Amino acid sequence: MGPQPEHEGKPASSSSSQPQPSLEPAVDANSTSTSWFTPKRLLAIFCVINLLNYLDRGAIASNGVNGSQGTCKDGICKAGTGIQGDFKLNNFEDGVLSSAFMVGLLVASPIFASLAKSVNPFRLIGVGLSVWTLATFCCGFSFNFWSISVSRMLVGVGEASFISLAAPFIDDNAPVSQKTVWLGTFYMCIPAGYAVGYIYGGLVGSHFSWRWAFWVEAVLMFPFAIFGFFMKPLQLKGFAPADSEKKLKLETAVSETQDVNASNGKDETLSLKAEFGDKSAHEPSRSKYETTILCQFSRFLQDMKELLLDKVFVVNVLGYIVYNFVIGAYSYWGPKAGYSIYNMANADMMFGGITVVCGILGSLGGGFLLDFVNSTISNAFKLLSLATLAGGACCFGAFLLRSEYGFLALFAVGELLVFATQAPVNYVCLHCVKPSLRPLSMAMSTVAIHIFGDVPSSPLVGVVQDKINNWRTTALILTSIFFPAAAIWFIGIFLHSVDRYNEDSEHEGSSVERTNTAPLVEENTAKTPISGQTQEC
Protein backbone atom coordinates (compact mmCIF):
# COMPACT_ATOMS: atom_id res chain seq x y z
CA MET A 1 0.00 0.00 0.00
CA GLY A 2 1.50 3.26 -1.10
CA PRO A 3 1.74 6.20 1.32
CA GLN A 4 -1.18 8.60 1.44
CA PRO A 5 -0.78 12.32 0.68
CA GLU A 6 0.44 14.39 3.60
CA HIS A 7 -2.68 16.52 3.70
CA GLU A 8 -5.04 13.56 3.87
CA GLY A 9 -6.16 14.38 7.37
CA LYS A 10 -7.13 17.96 6.56
CA PRO A 11 -10.83 18.81 6.55
CA ALA A 12 -12.63 18.72 3.24
CA SER A 13 -13.50 21.88 1.39
CA SER A 14 -16.56 23.86 2.38
CA SER A 15 -18.50 22.57 -0.58
CA SER A 16 -18.17 19.01 0.67
CA SER A 17 -19.76 19.96 4.01
CA GLN A 18 -23.14 20.44 2.33
CA PRO A 19 -25.31 17.31 2.46
CA GLN A 20 -25.77 15.57 -0.90
CA PRO A 21 -27.29 12.19 0.00
CA SER A 22 -27.76 11.16 -3.63
CA LEU A 23 -24.01 11.10 -4.16
CA GLU A 24 -23.03 9.07 -1.12
CA PRO A 25 -20.88 6.01 -1.79
CA ALA A 26 -22.82 2.79 -1.53
CA VAL A 27 -21.90 0.41 1.27
CA ASP A 28 -23.61 -2.95 0.96
CA ALA A 29 -23.16 -6.67 1.34
CA ASN A 30 -20.64 -6.69 -1.48
CA SER A 31 -18.10 -5.30 0.96
CA THR A 32 -17.71 -8.78 2.39
CA SER A 33 -15.68 -9.71 -0.71
CA THR A 34 -12.99 -7.28 0.38
CA SER A 35 -12.01 -9.53 3.29
CA TRP A 36 -11.13 -12.28 0.79
CA PHE A 37 -9.81 -10.02 -1.97
CA THR A 38 -6.47 -9.08 -0.40
CA PRO A 39 -3.56 -7.30 -2.15
CA LYS A 40 -1.61 -10.57 -2.47
CA ARG A 41 -4.58 -12.30 -4.06
CA LEU A 42 -5.00 -9.39 -6.44
CA LEU A 43 -1.35 -9.79 -7.46
CA ALA A 44 -1.77 -13.55 -7.90
CA ILE A 45 -4.88 -13.16 -10.07
CA PHE A 46 -3.26 -10.49 -12.23
CA CYS A 47 -0.15 -12.68 -12.62
CA VAL A 48 -2.21 -15.62 -13.89
CA ILE A 49 -4.04 -13.36 -16.37
CA ASN A 50 -0.74 -11.91 -17.56
CA LEU A 51 0.68 -15.40 -17.89
CA LEU A 52 -2.24 -16.44 -20.11
CA ASN A 53 -1.84 -13.33 -22.27
CA TYR A 54 1.78 -14.11 -23.00
CA LEU A 55 1.24 -17.87 -23.18
CA ASP A 56 -0.93 -17.04 -26.19
CA ARG A 57 1.90 -15.03 -27.76
CA GLY A 58 4.39 -17.80 -27.14
CA ALA A 59 2.07 -20.48 -28.47
CA ILE A 60 1.56 -18.79 -31.82
CA ALA A 61 5.35 -18.44 -32.18
CA SER A 62 6.04 -22.09 -31.35
CA ASN A 63 6.97 -24.57 -34.04
CA GLY A 64 4.03 -26.74 -32.98
CA VAL A 65 1.41 -24.02 -33.63
CA ASN A 66 3.16 -21.75 -36.11
CA GLY A 67 4.64 -24.66 -38.02
CA SER A 68 6.75 -24.39 -41.15
CA GLN A 69 6.48 -23.97 -44.90
CA GLY A 70 6.22 -26.91 -47.26
CA THR A 71 9.53 -27.77 -48.95
CA CYS A 72 10.59 -29.53 -52.15
CA LYS A 73 14.10 -30.96 -52.55
CA ASP A 74 15.39 -33.33 -55.21
CA GLY A 75 11.88 -33.89 -56.47
CA ILE A 76 10.62 -34.87 -53.03
CA CYS A 77 8.08 -32.50 -51.51
CA LYS A 78 7.23 -32.30 -47.85
CA ALA A 79 3.94 -30.77 -46.70
CA GLY A 80 4.02 -27.76 -44.40
CA THR A 81 2.83 -27.89 -40.81
CA GLY A 82 0.88 -25.66 -38.43
CA ILE A 83 -0.57 -22.29 -39.38
CA GLN A 84 2.20 -21.48 -41.85
CA GLY A 85 1.78 -24.79 -43.64
CA ASP A 86 -2.04 -24.86 -43.64
CA PHE A 87 -2.38 -21.31 -44.97
CA LYS A 88 0.80 -21.42 -47.14
CA LEU A 89 2.35 -18.29 -45.60
CA ASN A 90 5.77 -16.91 -46.54
CA ASN A 91 8.10 -15.59 -43.84
CA PHE A 92 6.86 -12.02 -44.24
CA GLU A 93 3.19 -13.01 -43.87
CA ASP A 94 4.16 -15.22 -40.97
CA GLY A 95 5.88 -12.27 -39.30
CA VAL A 96 2.85 -10.05 -39.91
CA LEU A 97 0.64 -12.67 -38.27
CA SER A 98 2.71 -12.50 -35.09
CA SER A 99 2.16 -8.74 -34.94
CA ALA A 100 -1.49 -8.61 -36.07
CA PHE A 101 -2.88 -8.50 -32.53
CA MET A 102 -0.80 -5.35 -31.95
CA VAL A 103 -3.13 -3.38 -34.23
CA GLY A 104 -6.03 -3.87 -31.84
CA LEU A 105 -3.76 -3.34 -28.85
CA LEU A 106 -2.44 -0.03 -30.15
CA VAL A 107 -5.85 1.36 -31.04
CA ALA A 108 -7.62 0.25 -27.86
CA SER A 109 -4.96 0.98 -25.20
CA PRO A 110 -5.35 4.81 -25.18
CA ILE A 111 -9.13 4.42 -25.31
CA PHE A 112 -9.26 2.19 -22.24
CA ALA A 113 -6.79 4.46 -20.42
CA SER A 114 -9.00 7.50 -21.10
CA LEU A 115 -12.19 5.67 -20.14
CA ALA A 116 -10.65 4.92 -16.74
CA LYS A 117 -11.47 8.52 -15.77
CA SER A 118 -15.21 7.96 -16.18
CA VAL A 119 -15.70 4.17 -15.88
CA ASN A 120 -14.43 2.01 -13.05
CA PRO A 121 -11.09 0.55 -14.24
CA PHE A 122 -11.80 -2.88 -12.76
CA ARG A 123 -14.92 -3.20 -14.90
CA LEU A 124 -12.93 -2.16 -17.97
CA ILE A 125 -10.57 -5.07 -17.33
CA GLY A 126 -13.60 -7.40 -17.28
CA VAL A 127 -14.78 -6.07 -20.65
CA GLY A 128 -11.33 -6.49 -22.15
CA LEU A 129 -10.89 -10.06 -20.94
CA SER A 130 -14.31 -10.97 -22.38
CA VAL A 131 -13.26 -9.70 -25.81
CA TRP A 132 -9.94 -11.57 -25.48
CA THR A 133 -11.72 -14.84 -24.67
CA LEU A 134 -14.11 -14.61 -27.62
CA ALA A 135 -11.39 -13.56 -30.09
CA THR A 136 -9.01 -16.34 -29.02
CA PHE A 137 -11.79 -18.89 -29.44
CA CYS A 138 -12.38 -17.56 -32.97
CA CYS A 139 -8.68 -18.02 -33.81
CA GLY A 140 -9.25 -21.76 -33.63
CA PHE A 141 -11.94 -21.53 -36.32
CA SER A 142 -9.94 -19.37 -38.77
CA PHE A 143 -9.77 -20.63 -42.35
CA ASN A 144 -7.18 -18.37 -44.06
CA PHE A 145 -4.58 -15.66 -43.45
CA TRP A 146 -7.11 -12.83 -43.23
CA SER A 147 -9.53 -14.57 -40.88
CA ILE A 148 -6.84 -15.41 -38.35
CA SER A 149 -5.32 -11.93 -38.72
CA VAL A 150 -8.63 -10.25 -37.85
CA SER A 151 -9.09 -12.58 -34.87
CA ARG A 152 -5.59 -11.74 -33.65
CA MET A 153 -6.38 -8.01 -33.91
CA LEU A 154 -9.40 -8.54 -31.64
CA VAL A 155 -7.19 -10.44 -29.18
CA GLY A 156 -5.13 -7.23 -28.99
CA VAL A 157 -8.25 -5.17 -28.25
CA GLY A 158 -9.07 -7.49 -25.36
CA GLU A 159 -5.57 -7.33 -23.92
CA ALA A 160 -5.45 -3.51 -24.11
CA SER A 161 -7.52 -2.84 -20.99
CA PHE A 162 -5.47 -5.20 -18.85
CA ILE A 163 -1.99 -3.99 -19.80
CA SER A 164 -2.99 -0.34 -19.22
CA LEU A 165 -4.64 -0.77 -15.83
CA ALA A 166 -3.15 -3.79 -14.06
CA ALA A 167 0.22 -2.24 -13.18
CA PRO A 168 -1.31 0.88 -11.50
CA PHE A 169 -3.53 -1.39 -9.38
CA ILE A 170 -0.49 -3.39 -8.27
CA ASP A 171 1.50 -0.22 -7.61
CA ASP A 172 -1.29 1.10 -5.38
CA ASN A 173 -1.62 -2.03 -3.26
CA ALA A 174 2.00 -3.18 -2.96
CA PRO A 175 3.89 -2.55 0.33
CA VAL A 176 5.95 0.64 0.08
CA SER A 177 9.26 -1.19 0.52
CA GLN A 178 8.38 -3.87 -2.07
CA LYS A 179 6.78 -1.97 -4.93
CA THR A 180 9.44 -2.91 -7.48
CA VAL A 181 9.47 -6.54 -6.33
CA TRP A 182 5.70 -6.76 -6.85
CA LEU A 183 6.06 -5.20 -10.29
CA GLY A 184 8.88 -7.66 -11.01
CA THR A 185 6.63 -10.54 -9.94
CA PHE A 186 3.92 -9.32 -12.31
CA TYR A 187 6.25 -8.72 -15.25
CA MET A 188 8.11 -12.00 -14.84
CA CYS A 189 4.92 -13.50 -16.30
CA ILE A 190 5.90 -12.01 -19.66
CA PRO A 191 8.97 -14.21 -20.30
CA ALA A 192 7.44 -17.06 -18.30
CA GLY A 193 4.26 -16.88 -20.37
CA TYR A 194 6.21 -16.83 -23.62
CA ALA A 195 8.28 -19.81 -22.49
CA VAL A 196 5.31 -21.84 -21.29
CA GLY A 197 3.62 -20.90 -24.57
CA TYR A 198 6.50 -22.37 -26.58
CA ILE A 199 6.24 -25.64 -24.68
CA TYR A 200 2.44 -25.65 -24.62
CA GLY A 201 2.19 -24.88 -28.33
CA GLY A 202 4.75 -27.53 -29.19
CA LEU A 203 2.92 -30.21 -27.21
CA VAL A 204 -0.63 -29.36 -28.28
CA GLY A 205 0.34 -28.73 -31.92
CA SER A 206 2.23 -32.00 -32.29
CA HIS A 207 -0.26 -34.22 -30.45
CA PHE A 208 -3.58 -32.64 -31.45
CA SER A 209 -3.90 -29.57 -33.69
CA TRP A 210 -2.80 -25.94 -33.54
CA ARG A 211 -6.49 -25.00 -33.33
CA TRP A 212 -6.86 -26.72 -29.97
CA ALA A 213 -4.16 -24.46 -28.52
CA PHE A 214 -6.43 -21.42 -28.98
CA TRP A 215 -9.58 -23.14 -27.76
CA VAL A 216 -7.95 -24.25 -24.52
CA GLU A 217 -6.62 -20.71 -23.92
CA ALA A 218 -10.14 -19.29 -24.26
CA VAL A 219 -11.51 -21.79 -21.73
CA LEU A 220 -8.75 -20.93 -19.23
CA MET A 221 -9.37 -17.17 -19.50
CA PHE A 222 -13.17 -17.34 -19.29
CA PRO A 223 -13.41 -17.49 -15.44
CA PHE A 224 -11.25 -14.36 -15.13
CA ALA A 225 -13.46 -12.47 -17.58
CA ILE A 226 -16.48 -13.32 -15.40
CA PHE A 227 -14.47 -12.40 -12.29
CA GLY A 228 -13.95 -8.86 -13.62
CA PHE A 229 -17.71 -8.26 -13.67
CA PHE A 230 -18.81 -9.91 -10.43
CA MET A 231 -16.08 -8.96 -7.96
CA LYS A 232 -16.47 -5.71 -6.08
CA PRO A 233 -14.85 -3.03 -8.28
CA LEU A 234 -11.60 -1.49 -7.09
CA GLN A 235 -10.50 2.11 -7.46
CA LEU A 236 -7.18 3.59 -8.59
CA LYS A 237 -5.22 6.26 -6.75
CA GLY A 238 -5.79 9.62 -8.41
CA PHE A 239 -9.39 8.98 -9.47
CA ALA A 240 -12.66 9.72 -7.69
CA PRO A 241 -14.84 6.62 -7.23
CA ALA A 242 -17.44 6.04 -9.92
CA ASP A 243 -21.01 5.69 -8.67
CA SER A 244 -24.40 5.01 -10.14
CA GLU A 245 -25.56 8.63 -10.28
CA LYS A 246 -23.64 9.43 -13.45
CA LYS A 247 -26.34 11.58 -14.94
CA LEU A 248 -26.56 13.83 -11.89
CA LYS A 249 -22.75 14.04 -11.70
CA LEU A 250 -22.58 15.07 -15.34
CA GLU A 251 -25.15 17.78 -14.87
CA THR A 252 -23.33 19.06 -11.79
CA ALA A 253 -20.03 18.94 -13.66
CA VAL A 254 -21.29 20.95 -16.61
CA SER A 255 -22.98 23.59 -14.46
CA GLU A 256 -20.03 23.96 -12.09
CA THR A 257 -17.56 24.24 -14.97
CA GLN A 258 -19.66 26.96 -16.59
CA ASP A 259 -19.98 28.83 -13.26
CA VAL A 260 -16.24 28.74 -12.64
CA ASN A 261 -15.44 29.89 -16.15
CA ALA A 262 -17.97 32.69 -15.92
CA SER A 263 -16.50 33.90 -12.62
CA ASN A 264 -13.06 34.00 -14.22
CA GLY A 265 -14.33 35.95 -17.20
CA LYS A 266 -13.78 32.97 -19.52
CA ASP A 267 -16.14 31.04 -21.73
CA GLU A 268 -15.17 27.35 -21.87
CA THR A 269 -17.62 26.74 -24.70
CA LEU A 270 -15.92 29.39 -26.80
CA SER A 271 -12.50 27.88 -26.07
CA LEU A 272 -13.71 24.46 -27.11
CA LYS A 273 -15.20 25.89 -30.28
CA ALA A 274 -11.99 27.66 -31.07
CA GLU A 275 -9.97 24.47 -30.55
CA PHE A 276 -12.15 21.97 -32.36
CA GLY A 277 -14.10 24.17 -34.72
CA ASP A 278 -17.78 24.94 -34.24
CA LYS A 279 -19.81 23.28 -36.94
CA SER A 280 -23.09 23.92 -35.13
CA ALA A 281 -22.80 27.60 -34.31
CA HIS A 282 -26.42 28.25 -35.17
CA GLU A 283 -27.78 25.52 -32.93
CA PRO A 284 -29.47 26.84 -29.76
CA SER A 285 -27.46 24.56 -27.48
CA ARG A 286 -24.95 21.74 -27.57
CA SER A 287 -26.11 18.38 -26.24
CA LYS A 288 -24.64 17.18 -22.97
CA TYR A 289 -23.27 14.10 -24.75
CA GLU A 290 -21.33 16.24 -27.24
CA THR A 291 -20.04 18.42 -24.41
CA THR A 292 -18.84 15.35 -22.53
CA ILE A 293 -17.05 13.97 -25.59
CA LEU A 294 -15.33 17.29 -26.25
CA CYS A 295 -14.41 17.56 -22.59
CA GLN A 296 -12.87 14.09 -22.53
CA PHE A 297 -11.01 14.63 -25.80
CA SER A 298 -9.67 17.95 -24.58
CA ARG A 299 -8.45 16.30 -21.38
CA PHE A 300 -6.84 13.49 -23.39
CA LEU A 301 -4.93 16.03 -25.50
CA GLN A 302 -3.77 17.87 -22.38
CA ASP A 303 -2.63 14.61 -20.77
CA MET A 304 -0.79 13.57 -23.93
CA LYS A 305 0.96 16.93 -24.07
CA GLU A 306 2.05 16.56 -20.46
CA LEU A 307 3.43 13.07 -21.15
CA LEU A 308 5.33 14.06 -24.29
CA LEU A 309 6.91 17.06 -22.54
CA ASP A 310 8.21 14.83 -19.73
CA LYS A 311 11.83 14.12 -20.65
CA VAL A 312 12.12 11.24 -18.19
CA PHE A 313 9.11 9.49 -19.70
CA VAL A 314 10.30 10.06 -23.28
CA VAL A 315 13.86 8.79 -22.66
CA ASN A 316 12.57 5.77 -20.76
CA VAL A 317 10.17 4.83 -23.55
CA LEU A 318 12.74 5.41 -26.30
CA GLY A 319 15.10 2.96 -24.63
CA TYR A 320 12.22 0.54 -24.11
CA ILE A 321 11.32 0.71 -27.82
CA VAL A 322 14.82 -0.26 -28.95
CA TYR A 323 15.04 -2.99 -26.29
CA ASN A 324 11.64 -4.41 -27.25
CA PHE A 325 12.60 -4.48 -30.93
CA VAL A 326 15.10 -7.21 -30.07
CA ILE A 327 12.98 -9.03 -27.47
CA GLY A 328 9.98 -9.17 -29.81
CA ALA A 329 12.01 -10.72 -32.63
CA TYR A 330 13.72 -13.12 -30.20
CA SER A 331 10.37 -14.35 -28.91
CA TYR A 332 9.04 -15.05 -32.39
CA TRP A 333 12.07 -16.21 -34.38
CA GLY A 334 14.17 -17.66 -31.54
CA PRO A 335 13.05 -21.29 -31.84
CA LYS A 336 13.46 -21.26 -35.63
CA ALA A 337 16.91 -19.65 -35.40
CA GLY A 338 18.02 -22.20 -32.80
CA TYR A 339 16.69 -25.05 -34.92
CA SER A 340 18.54 -23.77 -38.00
CA ILE A 341 21.89 -22.79 -36.41
CA TYR A 342 22.37 -25.66 -33.96
CA ASN A 343 19.99 -28.29 -35.40
CA MET A 344 17.95 -28.30 -32.20
CA ALA A 345 15.29 -30.92 -32.73
CA ASN A 346 13.52 -29.66 -29.58
CA ALA A 347 14.09 -25.92 -30.09
CA ASP A 348 10.68 -25.02 -28.59
CA MET A 349 11.52 -26.85 -25.37
CA MET A 350 15.08 -25.51 -25.14
CA PHE A 351 14.17 -21.85 -25.74
CA GLY A 352 11.08 -22.21 -23.59
CA GLY A 353 13.02 -23.69 -20.68
CA ILE A 354 15.77 -21.06 -20.79
CA THR A 355 13.28 -18.21 -21.11
CA VAL A 356 11.03 -19.33 -18.27
CA VAL A 357 13.89 -19.83 -15.80
CA CYS A 358 15.87 -16.72 -16.77
CA GLY A 359 12.73 -14.63 -17.16
CA ILE A 360 11.50 -15.43 -13.66
CA LEU A 361 14.88 -15.06 -11.99
CA GLY A 362 15.83 -11.96 -13.99
CA SER A 363 12.53 -10.11 -13.45
CA LEU A 364 12.46 -10.88 -9.74
CA GLY A 365 16.17 -10.13 -9.40
CA GLY A 366 15.81 -6.72 -11.04
CA GLY A 367 12.95 -5.84 -8.70
CA PHE A 368 14.79 -7.02 -5.57
CA LEU A 369 17.96 -5.20 -6.58
CA LEU A 370 16.22 -1.88 -7.21
CA ASP A 371 14.36 -2.09 -3.88
CA PHE A 372 17.63 -2.99 -2.13
CA VAL A 373 19.61 -0.01 -3.48
CA ASN A 374 16.61 2.33 -3.02
CA SER A 375 13.80 2.59 -5.56
CA THR A 376 14.48 5.88 -7.32
CA ILE A 377 14.13 6.81 -10.96
CA SER A 378 17.85 7.55 -11.27
CA ASN A 379 18.80 4.15 -9.82
CA ALA A 380 16.30 2.51 -12.17
CA PHE A 381 18.06 4.06 -15.18
CA LYS A 382 21.44 2.85 -13.88
CA LEU A 383 20.14 -0.70 -13.59
CA LEU A 384 18.46 -0.53 -17.01
CA SER A 385 21.62 0.65 -18.77
CA LEU A 386 24.05 -1.74 -17.10
CA ALA A 387 21.85 -4.85 -17.35
CA THR A 388 21.05 -4.25 -21.03
CA LEU A 389 24.69 -3.62 -21.96
CA ALA A 390 25.98 -6.72 -20.18
CA GLY A 391 23.08 -8.90 -21.30
CA GLY A 392 23.40 -7.80 -24.91
CA ALA A 393 27.14 -8.59 -24.88
CA CYS A 394 26.47 -12.10 -23.56
CA CYS A 395 23.76 -12.81 -26.15
CA PHE A 396 25.97 -11.49 -28.96
CA GLY A 397 28.84 -13.69 -27.83
CA ALA A 398 26.51 -16.71 -27.59
CA PHE A 399 25.54 -16.51 -31.26
CA LEU A 400 29.24 -16.44 -32.20
CA LEU A 401 29.86 -19.81 -30.55
CA ARG A 402 29.75 -23.01 -32.59
CA SER A 403 28.96 -25.28 -29.66
CA GLU A 404 25.30 -25.75 -28.86
CA TYR A 405 25.99 -26.17 -25.14
CA GLY A 406 28.25 -23.11 -25.06
CA PHE A 407 25.53 -21.13 -26.82
CA LEU A 408 22.85 -22.24 -24.36
CA ALA A 409 24.99 -21.39 -21.31
CA LEU A 410 26.04 -17.90 -22.45
CA PHE A 411 22.62 -17.08 -23.91
CA ALA A 412 21.02 -18.01 -20.58
CA VAL A 413 23.27 -15.52 -18.76
CA GLY A 414 22.37 -12.86 -21.32
CA GLU A 415 18.65 -13.46 -20.94
CA LEU A 416 18.95 -13.37 -17.16
CA LEU A 417 20.45 -9.87 -17.41
CA VAL A 418 18.15 -8.42 -20.07
CA PHE A 419 15.04 -9.57 -18.20
CA ALA A 420 16.24 -7.74 -15.08
CA THR A 421 14.94 -4.59 -16.81
CA GLN A 422 11.25 -5.52 -16.61
CA ALA A 423 10.48 -4.10 -13.15
CA PRO A 424 12.70 -0.96 -13.34
CA VAL A 425 11.44 0.22 -16.75
CA ASN A 426 7.80 -0.02 -15.66
CA TYR A 427 8.60 1.53 -12.27
CA VAL A 428 9.84 4.62 -14.14
CA CYS A 429 6.65 4.73 -16.26
CA LEU A 430 4.49 4.64 -13.14
CA HIS A 431 6.44 7.06 -10.96
CA CYS A 432 7.59 9.77 -13.37
CA VAL A 433 3.97 10.94 -13.80
CA LYS A 434 1.24 11.99 -11.37
CA PRO A 435 -1.17 9.23 -10.24
CA SER A 436 -4.04 10.14 -12.57
CA LEU A 437 -1.74 9.81 -15.60
CA ARG A 438 -0.46 6.32 -14.80
CA PRO A 439 -2.99 4.40 -16.95
CA LEU A 440 -2.25 6.67 -19.92
CA SER A 441 1.49 6.43 -19.24
CA MET A 442 1.32 2.62 -19.29
CA ALA A 443 -0.94 2.64 -22.34
CA MET A 444 1.24 4.98 -24.40
CA SER A 445 4.39 3.17 -23.32
CA THR A 446 2.82 -0.07 -24.53
CA VAL A 447 1.67 1.53 -27.78
CA ALA A 448 5.12 2.96 -28.46
CA ILE A 449 7.17 -0.16 -27.69
CA HIS A 450 4.92 -2.24 -29.91
CA ILE A 451 4.30 0.07 -32.85
CA PHE A 452 7.99 0.99 -33.11
CA GLY A 453 9.44 -2.12 -31.47
CA ASP A 454 8.18 -5.67 -31.85
CA VAL A 455 5.48 -4.96 -34.45
CA PRO A 456 8.00 -4.10 -37.18
CA SER A 457 10.80 -6.30 -35.84
CA SER A 458 9.26 -9.70 -36.62
CA PRO A 459 8.47 -9.01 -40.30
CA LEU A 460 11.73 -7.05 -40.78
CA VAL A 461 13.80 -9.91 -39.40
CA GLY A 462 11.85 -12.20 -41.73
CA VAL A 463 12.78 -9.97 -44.68
CA VAL A 464 16.47 -9.91 -43.63
CA GLN A 465 16.50 -13.68 -43.32
CA ASP A 466 14.82 -14.09 -46.71
CA LYS A 467 17.57 -11.93 -48.25
CA ILE A 468 20.72 -13.34 -46.60
CA ASN A 469 19.43 -16.84 -45.76
CA ASN A 470 21.76 -17.19 -42.75
CA TRP A 471 20.17 -17.32 -39.30
CA ARG A 472 23.46 -16.79 -37.44
CA THR A 473 24.17 -13.49 -39.23
CA THR A 474 20.55 -12.40 -38.83
CA ALA A 475 20.69 -13.14 -35.08
CA LEU A 476 23.94 -11.17 -34.65
CA ILE A 477 22.53 -8.15 -36.48
CA LEU A 478 19.43 -8.26 -34.31
CA THR A 479 21.32 -8.69 -31.01
CA SER A 480 23.58 -5.70 -31.68
CA ILE A 481 20.53 -3.45 -31.29
CA PHE A 482 20.66 -4.01 -27.51
CA PHE A 483 23.61 -1.60 -27.32
CA PRO A 484 21.73 1.54 -28.51
CA ALA A 485 19.03 0.73 -25.95
CA ALA A 486 21.64 0.69 -23.16
CA ALA A 487 23.01 4.03 -24.39
CA ILE A 488 19.59 5.70 -24.35
CA TRP A 489 18.86 4.54 -20.80
CA PHE A 490 22.32 5.73 -19.77
CA ILE A 491 21.23 9.27 -20.74
CA GLY A 492 18.31 8.98 -18.31
CA ILE A 493 20.71 8.80 -15.36
CA PHE A 494 21.62 12.46 -15.85
CA LEU A 495 18.07 13.80 -16.24
CA HIS A 496 16.40 15.66 -13.38
CA SER A 497 13.81 13.22 -12.10
CA VAL A 498 11.14 13.44 -9.38
CA ASP A 499 9.01 10.59 -8.04
CA ARG A 500 5.47 11.96 -8.46
CA TYR A 501 3.55 9.06 -6.91
CA ASN A 502 2.33 11.18 -3.97
CA GLU A 503 1.48 14.21 -6.06
CA ASP A 504 -2.13 15.35 -5.80
CA SER A 505 -4.40 14.35 -8.63
CA GLU A 506 -6.46 17.02 -10.31
CA HIS A 507 -9.56 15.06 -9.21
CA GLU A 508 -8.74 14.66 -5.53
CA GLY A 509 -11.09 16.97 -3.73
CA SER A 510 -11.68 15.33 -0.37
CA SER A 511 -10.11 13.03 2.15
CA VAL A 512 -12.70 10.40 1.32
CA GLU A 513 -11.59 10.30 -2.30
CA ARG A 514 -7.98 9.86 -1.26
CA THR A 515 -8.90 7.11 1.19
CA ASN A 516 -10.81 5.28 -1.53
CA THR A 517 -7.57 4.77 -3.45
CA ALA A 518 -6.62 2.00 -1.00
CA PRO A 519 -9.65 -0.31 -1.20
CA LEU A 520 -7.84 -3.56 -0.32
CA VAL A 521 -6.09 -2.35 2.82
CA GLU A 522 -8.75 -0.41 4.64
CA GLU A 523 -12.42 -0.32 3.76
CA ASN A 524 -13.86 3.20 3.60
CA THR A 525 -17.33 3.43 5.04
CA ALA A 526 -17.65 7.17 5.45
CA LYS A 527 -20.50 8.85 3.69
CA THR A 528 -19.21 12.05 2.21
CA PRO A 529 -19.95 13.83 -1.05
CA ILE A 530 -17.83 12.65 -3.94
CA SER A 531 -16.38 14.81 -6.64
CA GLY A 532 -17.27 13.49 -10.10
CA GLN A 533 -14.59 12.18 -12.37
CA THR A 534 -15.83 14.26 -15.28
CA GLN A 535 -15.98 17.57 -13.51
CA GLU A 536 -12.89 18.99 -15.14
CA CYS A 537 -12.09 19.48 -18.76
Summary of the structure (lengths in Angstrom):
residues: 537
radius of gyration: 24.7
end to end distance: 29.6
largest distance: 87.7
contacts: 1937
relative contact order: 0.16
helix: 73%
strand: 1%
